[in-house]
Amino acid sequence: MAFVTIRIKGAEGYTRSALGKDRMVLGRASETDIPIKHTSISREHAAFTKDGDDWFVEDLGSSNGSYLGKNKLTGKTKLAEKDIIKCGKARLTFHLSEMGAVDAAVDISADDDDLDLDDGDAPAAAKVDGVPDAMVCKDCGTWMSVAHRSTGESMNCPRCGHANAVHAH
């Protein structure tokens, strides 16, 4: 099942969301399939749709527009592995493969104005003092990078805002 890695520009960490239905709407509204609570995101900003084996993205008339790479979306556009989709301050990397726990810890924390982010090839950060590279939010189940956190430190989930304590493994 395809998935997207979501990073909010200027915020720490990232989330991943499986594209589990043939049409998934991304937006600020909590009723959307991929909710992103950020003021730069419209209530219903963009949609990911599956047609056969192919995935497409389209802007849904959002205020800030949606971009594939540096090109503004003007209609339904086919996606390829590691395509970068920009929706407001959110940067989404599209992946055709299964979303696995093992590869969930990639470092995409750089605050880069360009859209040349490539989170798929970045190496996972090493464990420090037994702290895992990534953990699951206890509220929404989203994977979060915690490689830059200490044991016992609290981290709010970038997707739902729930406070999670970093535990050693």
MOKAUR-V472970 format. One record per run of one state. SS is the DSSP state (@ for helix, = for strand, . for the rest). FROM is the first residue (numbers start at 1). TO is the last residue. If there is no record, write none. Layout:
SS;FROM;TO, SS;FROM;TO
This chain:
.;1;2, =;3;8, .;9;14, =;15;18, .;19;22, =;23;27, .;28;33, =;34;35, .;36;45, =;46;51, .;52;53, =;54;59, .;60;65, =;66;68, .;69;70, =;71;72, .;73;76, =;77;78, .;79;83, =;84;87, .;88;89, =;90;95, .;96;127, =;128;128, .;129;130, =;131;131, .;132;133, =;134;136, .;137;142, =;143;145, .;146;153, =;154;156, .;157;162, =;163;165, .;166;167, =;168;168, .;169;169
